[in-house]
């Protein structure tokens, strides 16, 4: 699992998660995701288009990060999850908790970034 920061400024943090968000993937990126997203306290967009697998531990990491941001008055938006990842999000009903956008302009709008 790889975490790539695509944008990090005073308005938004935009990262991409690439690979499998399974036990090994969570161990590789959990601290990085917290530092890149939750610690900043800015709205965050997490691109899941190149995430090929999402395990329950991955769901926990996404929820924990989103809750940390909510506590700081910011939102986390999931961007364009791959089909298998979207299916897991829907089965776990996370799509009702975490906003999901299919493109970057929609994600930015949901994050409140102009």
HELIX and SHEET records of a PDB file:
HELIX    1   1 UNK A   23  UNK A   33  1                                  11    
HELIX    2   2 UNK A   34  UNK A   38  3                                   5    
HELIX    3   3 UNK A   56  UNK A   71  1                                  16    
HELIX    4   4 UNK A   83  UNK A   91  1                                   9    
HELIX    5   5 UNK A   94  UNK A   96  5                                   3    
HELIX    6   6 UNK A  104  UNK A  111  1                                   8    
SHEET    1   A 5 UNK A   2  UNK A   8  0                                        
SHEET    2   A 5 UNK A  12  UNK A  21 -1                                        
SHEET    3   A 5 UNK A  43  UNK A  47  1                                        
SHEET    4   A 5 UNK A  76  UNK A  79  1                                        
SHEET    5   A 5 UNK A  99  UNK A 101  1                                        
SHEET    1   B 3 UNK A   2  UNK A   8  0                                        
SHEET    2   B 3 UNK A  12  UNK A  21 -1                                        
SHEET    3   B 3 UNK A  51  UNK A  54  1                                        
END                                                                             
